[in-house]
Amino acid sequence: MRPGSVQIVGRVPTVGVIKRLNEEDLLFLNRLNVERLKLISQVRATTLITRFTQGDRVGLQAPDGQMREGMVRRLVQSAGDSQWP
């Protein structure tokens, strides 16, 4: 098990609990799952981006699914949630 991960005591009992949830609870659980998956994806992307160095050839998948390729020309590090003008 990876550090920081949570171990489910048993998947079968978890499935049993989920099967007993009503629609409202399932929608709430779905929203939590979607938020968590987005956060995990964002952390993964941020970790990968920090490994870039000037001159690296990179390929990224755009939100529309199309692959974009290019070269890192410069690295800009911002503090926290600062916005670009």
Backbone bond lengths (Angstrom), bond angles and torsions (degrees), N, CA, C in turn:
res aa  C-N    CA-C-N  psi(-1)  N-CA   C-N-CA  omega(-1)  CA-C   N-CA-C  phi
1 M - - - 1.449 - - 1.531 108.47 -
2 R 1.324 117.41 137.77 1.464 122.62 -179.25 1.521 110.68 -75.06
3 P 1.343 116.38 150.29 1.467 119.25 176.35 1.527 110.50 -59.71
4 G 1.307 116.68 138.30 1.458 121.26 178.70 1.513 114.25 85.02
5 S 1.326 117.10 -4.52 1.460 118.63 179.81 1.525 109.54 -89.39
6 V 1.309 114.83 159.24 1.457 120.94 -178.88 1.516 108.03 -108.99
7 Q 1.316 116.28 133.66 1.453 119.75 179.39 1.521 108.94 -95.70
8 I 1.327 115.41 125.32 1.461 120.52 175.17 1.520 106.56 -78.06
9 V 1.321 116.54 129.19 1.461 121.10 -176.05 1.517 110.42 -55.86
10 G 1.306 116.55 -42.29 1.453 120.71 176.88 1.510 110.14 -161.20
11 R 1.303 116.19 132.99 1.468 119.17 -179.03 1.524 111.40 -70.32
12 V 1.297 117.01 -35.20 1.467 119.69 -178.88 1.530 110.77 -63.16
13 P 1.347 119.58 -47.96 1.467 118.74 176.26 1.529 112.15 -61.87
14 T 1.327 116.87 -35.05 1.465 120.41 178.48 1.517 110.45 -63.52
15 V 1.321 116.85 -42.70 1.467 121.12 177.64 1.522 109.47 -60.99
16 G 1.318 117.03 -40.74 1.461 120.73 178.50 1.518 112.15 -61.18
17 V 1.328 116.70 -41.16 1.467 120.68 178.41 1.521 109.80 -65.21
18 I 1.326 117.01 -45.35 1.468 121.11 -179.30 1.527 110.90 -61.10
19 K 1.312 117.30 -38.83 1.469 120.60 -179.54 1.526 111.97 -64.76
20 R 1.324 117.23 -22.97 1.463 120.24 -179.39 1.531 113.24 -91.41
21 L 1.329 117.78 -5.70 1.464 120.53 -178.91 1.521 110.99 -74.25
22 N 1.329 115.68 146.44 1.465 119.59 176.37 1.534 109.23 -84.97
23 E 1.319 116.26 177.11 1.465 121.23 -175.39 1.530 111.76 -60.22
24 E 1.312 116.83 -44.06 1.469 120.43 -178.83 1.529 111.15 -60.59
25 D 1.333 116.38 -44.28 1.465 120.39 179.16 1.526 111.47 -66.82
26 L 1.329 116.93 -37.85 1.466 120.35 178.32 1.527 111.39 -65.63
27 L 1.333 117.03 -39.94 1.465 120.27 177.58 1.530 110.68 -64.72
28 F 1.327 116.62 -40.60 1.462 120.96 176.86 1.531 110.48 -61.63
29 L 1.324 116.30 -47.04 1.462 121.50 179.14 1.530 110.71 -62.03
30 N 1.327 116.70 -38.57 1.463 121.04 178.16 1.531 110.45 -62.23
31 R 1.335 116.71 -45.42 1.470 119.84 179.06 1.532 110.86 -60.39
32 L 1.332 116.51 -41.82 1.464 119.78 177.69 1.524 111.11 -61.69
33 N 1.336 116.23 -43.13 1.463 120.59 179.90 1.518 111.48 -63.71
34 V 1.321 117.09 -44.54 1.465 121.12 -179.54 1.526 110.03 -62.79
35 E 1.332 117.58 -44.96 1.465 121.05 178.07 1.520 110.92 -59.79
36 R 1.315 116.59 -43.58 1.473 121.07 -178.77 1.522 110.98 -65.55
37 L 1.331 117.18 -42.70 1.461 120.56 178.93 1.525 111.32 -64.17
38 K 1.332 117.47 -39.04 1.467 120.73 177.25 1.529 110.31 -63.93
39 L 1.324 116.76 -42.37 1.456 120.76 179.27 1.528 110.96 -62.73
40 I 1.325 116.82 -44.71 1.462 121.14 178.70 1.525 110.24 -60.46
41 S 1.329 116.93 -42.66 1.461 121.57 178.78 1.526 110.99 -63.44
42 Q 1.323 116.72 -42.60 1.460 121.34 -179.96 1.530 110.97 -64.18
43 V 1.319 117.16 -42.65 1.465 121.18 178.82 1.523 109.88 -63.33
44 R 1.320 116.86 -42.66 1.465 121.32 179.22 1.531 110.19 -61.04
45 A 1.336 116.70 -46.72 1.467 121.04 -179.57 1.527 110.88 -63.28
46 T 1.322 117.04 -43.44 1.462 120.98 179.92 1.523 110.58 -62.62
47 T 1.317 116.79 -41.44 1.462 121.11 178.46 1.524 110.65 -62.05
48 L 1.320 117.15 -43.46 1.465 120.55 179.17 1.522 111.52 -65.07
49 I 1.326 116.74 -41.27 1.463 120.67 -178.21 1.528 111.17 -64.31
50 T 1.316 118.10 -34.30 1.466 120.41 -179.43 1.526 111.72 -67.67
51 R 1.312 117.86 -15.20 1.468 121.47 179.01 1.530 112.47 -86.71
52 F 1.324 117.67 -8.59 1.462 120.85 -179.49 1.525 110.15 -68.42
53 T 1.326 115.24 145.74 1.457 121.21 171.53 1.517 107.91 -129.59
54 Q 1.310 115.94 158.26 1.456 120.92 -178.54 1.529 109.54 -58.65
55 G 1.329 115.51 131.55 1.461 121.58 -179.79 1.520 113.99 96.62
56 D 1.325 118.10 -11.03 1.471 121.24 178.39 1.521 110.39 -63.41
57 R 1.326 115.62 139.98 1.459 120.55 170.51 1.518 106.23 -88.85
58 V 1.326 116.10 131.01 1.463 120.48 -175.63 1.518 110.50 -129.95
59 G 1.311 115.61 154.23 1.454 122.88 173.73 1.515 108.63 -134.03
60 L 1.315 115.82 129.08 1.462 121.19 -178.40 1.519 109.40 -130.96
61 Q 1.315 116.39 149.56 1.454 121.11 176.54 1.523 108.87 -95.50
62 A 1.332 115.72 122.09 1.462 121.88 179.44 1.526 109.81 -72.71
63 P 1.337 117.50 162.09 1.466 120.53 179.03 1.530 113.53 -55.90
64 D 1.342 117.08 -27.31 1.466 119.83 178.73 1.526 112.26 -81.40
65 G 1.342 117.06 0.58 1.458 121.45 177.68 1.518 113.95 93.87
66 Q 1.321 117.54 -9.83 1.457 121.62 -178.13 1.531 109.84 -78.15
67 M 1.340 116.71 140.00 1.460 121.27 177.91 1.520 110.23 -81.22
68 R 1.318 116.08 133.17 1.465 122.80 176.50 1.525 107.23 -116.87
69 E 1.326 115.76 134.35 1.455 120.23 179.31 1.517 109.47 -123.66
70 G 1.314 116.00 151.41 1.448 119.86 178.92 1.514 111.13 -175.33
71 M 1.330 114.41 -169.26 1.451 121.39 -179.46 1.531 108.46 -125.37
72 V 1.315 115.71 140.47 1.461 120.72 177.52 1.526 107.53 -73.43
73 R 1.330 116.14 117.29 1.467 121.18 -178.41 1.520 111.71 -93.25
74 R 1.318 117.07 -35.87 1.457 120.48 178.49 1.521 108.46 -154.98
75 L 1.299 115.06 158.65 1.459 121.56 178.57 1.518 108.33 -113.01
76 V 1.316 116.36 128.94 1.461 121.63 178.74 1.519 107.45 -120.67
77 Q 1.308 116.08 122.53 1.457 120.33 177.88 1.513 108.21 -109.22
78 S 1.324 115.76 127.50 1.462 120.39 178.55 1.520 109.23 -111.69
79 A 1.301 115.03 158.64 1.460 120.50 179.57 1.520 109.48 -93.01
80 G 1.303 116.27 114.04 1.464 120.84 174.59 1.504 114.32 63.63
81 D 1.335 115.45 -133.35 1.460 121.74 -174.71 1.523 112.68 -97.32
82 S 1.332 117.96 32.29 1.463 119.62 -178.51 1.522 110.25 -65.14
83 Q 1.318 115.89 143.20 1.461 122.57 -178.42 1.518 110.03 -98.29
84 W 1.318 115.62 146.45 1.466 120.74 175.08 1.520 108.31 -81.99
85 P 1.353 117.67 144.07 1.478 119.95 179.07 1.514 111.57 -67.44
